[in-house]
Amino acid sequence: MMVNYLVKPIKQSIRYSFRFRKIVQELHEQQKNLKREQTRAKEDVKEAELQIQTQVIEDYVDEWLTNAENALNDVQSLVHRVEENKRCFGLCPTWCWRYRLSKEIENKIVYISKLVEDSHFKRIGHRAELPGLEFFTSKHILASKSSTAAFNKIMEALKDDKVNMIGVWGMGGVGKTTLVIEVGKKTKELRCFHKVIEVVVSQTSIIENIQHKIADFLNLKFEKTTKEGKAEELWLRLKKEEKVLIILDDMWNEVQLNEIGLPLNENGNGCKIILTTRRMTGCESMECQVIVPVDVLDNDEAWTLFRMKAYLDERVSRDIIETAKEVAKECKGLPVAIVTLAKALKGTKTVKGWEVARKKLERSRLMEVGNIEEEGEEKNA
């Protein structure tokens, strides 16, 4: 027993030492195999990300790619250690060193073989489910994470009897109007309010214009001619109404609600108001009890919307897709800009045409993106 205990490790040490070159050669072969599978996996991931809808790469694919990268780095380190001591192999081989390194390399070979074996994934990714799409009743409208959160916050605020003024703010083109229109539609469907009145205020609107727009919704014919008289008539009429929601869209300046004739909700009568504006200070000056920000689309959301509106399906070449992605980025996540630009470019069939659009956008010539296909063709002729 004692002999076996002593002899077996010695035999194994000698085997490792004499097979050293063969083990190193096998390491290089496995390194090539892993590099080949790594390249293929990266190409598959890139292909998945170019599909018609945003692709979420599976966690196990990302984990495999990380492990493969780390393993290849380990191989480089092992090869470097072999090269450093190569001159000693023929003249004065260090058996103990060879034994330890051979064993380490053999373990790495087994690990890499398993990585290569596991590289054939059932699928690379799956289509992303954009959150909150169910709340949009209109077709072809993309719900972003920001607009979904804003929608939910507004709907919760509308249920609160203590909240009468809700302010929605965000930069121009971010989708505030679309959002509050959808809120209005949803409240009608749920019968949260007896009446939903939508009024575009705009930068140049005056009090009397707002009064007349609201009166039209109520089928109210003013008897008085002054602004103050109309405010009184509106006030009395709205105080008799139950559960009225008024949406004041695109407000630029502070207005006094009593000057318009809008009584805030009290004991179930009067109005709840949603206003939209480009600045948070606009919400604060109007003393909104709930202030809701709306942000731009993130990169994945922006690309999904752009691709949908530009009709870039799976048949479009990869070169066009790559250039179109750069064009989409120039819209800075603004839905209005994305939709407008994508529709203008949907007839563009060549890479040259998309390149012309990208260069114009880089020079901020947003209004010149029409007819770029023809321009590209002319310069190519």
N, C-alpha and C positions, 0 to 999 in steps of 0.2 A: 504494500500500500504506500509506504513512504517513497519507494522508487518511482511509482506512477505519479505521485504528487510532485516530485522534483523534475522528472523527465518530460512530462507533458508540456509544461510552460516553455521548457528549453526548445522542444521540437517546434512549438508554435512560433517562438521567436525566430528560429532559423528559417521557417517557412515564410514568414513575413519578410525577412531580410532578403532572401534569395528571389522572392517574387516581387521585389520592390518596383522594378522597371515596369513589369506587367500591370501592377496595380495603378501606377501613375498613368500609364497608357489608357487604362480603362476609365480613369477619372476624366481624361481629356475627351474620350468618346461620350461619356455621360454629359459632360459640359456642352458638347455640340448638340446633343439631343434636347437638353433643357433649353438652350438658346433658341433652337428651332420652334419648340412648343411655346416659348415665351413670345416670340415674334408673331406666331399664328394667333395666340390669345389676344395680344394687343390689337391686331388687325380686326379680329372679331368684335372686340369692344368698340373700336372706332366705327365699324360698320353699324353696330347696334345703335350708337348715338346719332347716326345720320338718318334713322328711320323717321317715318312721317309724324309719329308722336314722340314726345320726350321719353327716352328709355332710361329706366333705373337699373344700373348694373348690379347684378346679384352680389351679395356680400362675400360668398365663397369664391367668386371670381377675383374680386379685389384682394382677398386674403391670399389666394394662390399666387397672384402676380407679385405680391409683397414677399412671400416666401421664396419664390423663384429668384427674385432680385437679390435677396439676402444670400441664397445658396450660391449664386454665381459669384458674388463678392467673396464668399468663403473659399470658393475654388481658386480664385485669383490669389488669395492669401496663401493657400497651400502650395500653389505652383511657384510662387515667389520663394517660399521656404525651400522647396526642392532645388530651385535654380541656385540659391545661395550656397548650397552644400554640394552641388553637382561635382565640383572638382575633386572632392575627397572620396567619391564613390569607388574609383578604380584603385587608388593608392592606399587609402587608409579608411575604409568604411567604418562608420561608427554604428555598430550593430544595435546598440540600445536606442540610438536616435532613429535609425531606420525602422526599428520595431514599433516605436511609439507613433512615428509619422505614418507608417503603413496602416496601422490600426485605425488612426484618425481618418485617413483617406478612404479606407474601406467602409467605414461608418457613413462617411459623406456620400459615397457611391450608392449605398443602399437608400439613403434619404432622397437623393436626386432621382433614382429609379422610381421611387414611389411618387415623387412630384410629377414625373413624366407620365406615369400611369394614370394619375388623377387629373390630367390636363384636358381630357375630353368631357367637357361639361354638357349636361342635358340642355341647358340654355344659358345664354350670356346675360340677358336682362329681361325685363318685362316693361310693358307700357305703364307710364306713370298715371296715377289717378289724381287729377288736379282737385284739390279740396273744394267742397262747397258748390259744385256744379249744379246740384239739384235745386238750389234756390232761384236760379235764373229761369224765368218763364220765356224769355225771348230766345229765338234760335240764333246760333252762330255768335253768341257772346261768351267770352272766356272769363271765368271767375278766377281771379288771382288769390293768393293767400291773403294779401292786404285787403282786397275788396270783400272777401268772404268774412274776415274778422270784423270789418267795418259794418257789413250788413247785419251780422249777428248782434253787434253792440247796439246798433240803431233799433233793431226789433225789440231787444230787451228793454231799452230806454222807453220805447213807446208803450210798453206794458206798465211802466211805473207811473202811478197817479201823481207822484211828486215832481215828475219831469214834464215840463211844457215846452222847453226850447232845446233843440238839438242842433249843434253846429258841425258841419262836415267840411273839412278843409284839405287842400292839396294843390299842387301846382297845376297850371293849365294843361289840359290834355290827359290828365291822369285817370279820368273816368268817373268823376264825381256825379255828373248829370246822369250817366247811365245807371249808376248805383242807386240814386234816390228815386229815379223812375221805376226801377225794379222794386224798391221798397214800397212805393205807391201801389204798384200792381199786386204785390203780395198782400198788403193790408186790405185791398179790395177783395181779393180771393178769400181771405180769412174773415172778412166782414168785421174788421177791427174798428172801422170808422164808417159813419153813415155817408160821409162825403170826403173825397180826396181831391184837393185843388192844387194844381201845379202851375206856378207862375215864374216865367223867366224875368228876372229883375234887370240884369245887365248893367253896364257901366253908365249908360246914359238915361236909364229909366227914371221917370219922375213919379212922385207920389200918386198923382191922379191917374197915370197909366196903370199902375199896380191896382188901384181901386177898381178901375173899369174891367180889368182882366178877372179879378175875383168876382165882381158883380155878374159877369157873363156866366161863370160856373154856377152861380146861385139863381140865375134867371131873375136878377134884381134890376129893376128900372129906377134909376135915381130920379128923385123929384127935385132935389136941391142941386144947385149949380156950383157952389163953392167947394173947395177941397175939404173944408171943415164940415160942411153940411153932408157931404158924401161919406166922410169918416163916421159921422153920427149914425147915418142910415145903415152902413155896413155893421157897425158895432151892435146896434139893436137887433139886426137880422141874425148875426152870428151868435149872439147871446141866447137866441131861441133854439139854435141848432144843437143837436147832440152829437158828440164825437166827430169833430171836423179836423182833418189833417190838412195843413197848408204847407206846401213845399215852395220856398222862395229860393230859386236857383240862380246862381251866378251873381251873388251880391258883392259889390265893390266898396260900397260906403255904408256907414251905420245909418239906420233909419229908425225912427220912433214908431213903434207899432200902433200907438194911440193916434198918431197922425194919419195912418192908413185907415184905422178903424178895426184893428184886430184885437179882440179880447182873448186873453189866455184862458186856458181851461180852468174852470172852477165849478166844483160840485157836478161834474159830468157835462157842463155846458161850456161853450166857447171853443177855443182852438188849441191844438198842439201844432208846433211849428218846427219844420226842418229847414235849415238854410245851408246853402253851400257857398264857399268863398275860397279864395286862393291863399289867404293868410290866417294863421291861428289867431292873430290879434283881432281879426274881424269877428271871430266867434266870441272872443273875450269882451269886446266892446258891446256886443249884443247881449251879454250876460247869459250865454248858453249854459245850461246846467250840465249838459253832457257834450263833450267835444271829441269828435271822431276824426282821426287822420286817415288819409288814403294815400298810399305810397305807390311808386312805380312798380312795374312787373320785374320779377327777377329774370336772370338770363334764360333759364329754361322756359318760363312762361312766355317771355317775349318771343323766343324762337318758335314755340308752338303756335302762337297767334299769327306771326308773320308767315310761317309756312302754310298755314291753313288759308289765309287770305290771298297769298300769292299763287296758290294751287301748285305747290311744289310737292309732287307725289314721289313714289318709289321709282318711277321711270326716269326721273331727272338725274343727270350725271352728277357724280361726286364733285367735279370741279365747280359746277354751278352752285351746288349746295354749299360748298366751302365759301365761295364768294358771297352768296346770298346771306350767309351767317354774319359776315363782316358788315354787310349793308344793314342788316337788322340791328346790329349793335349801335349803329349811328343814331337810332331812334331813342336811345337812352331809356328804354323801358316804358315809354309813353304810349298807351294803347291807341290814342287818336292818331299819332304820328305813324305807328306801326301799320294800322289798318289802311290809312290813306296811301302810304308809300307802297305797301304790298299790293294793293289794288292797281296802282299806277304801273307796277312792274310785272303784273301777272302774265302779260303777253311776251315777256322777254325770254327768248329761247337759246341765246348764245352766251358763252362765258364773256365774250367781248362786251356785250350789252350790259351785263351785270357789273363788269369792271368800270365801265363808263359811269354807271350810277354810283358806285362806291367812291370814285374820285370826285364826283360832283358833291356828294355829301360831305366828304372831307374838306371841301372848300366852302361848305355851308350854303350850297346852291340848291336848297330843298325844293324850290319852286320849279326847277328845271329838269326834274326827273322824268317827265313825260317824253314819249317818243325816243327813248334812248336806244331802242333796238335799231331804229333806222340810222341813228348817228353812228352806232357801233359798226353797222354794215358798211356805211359810207367810208369810214376811216380804214376799214379792212380791205376795201376794194382797191 
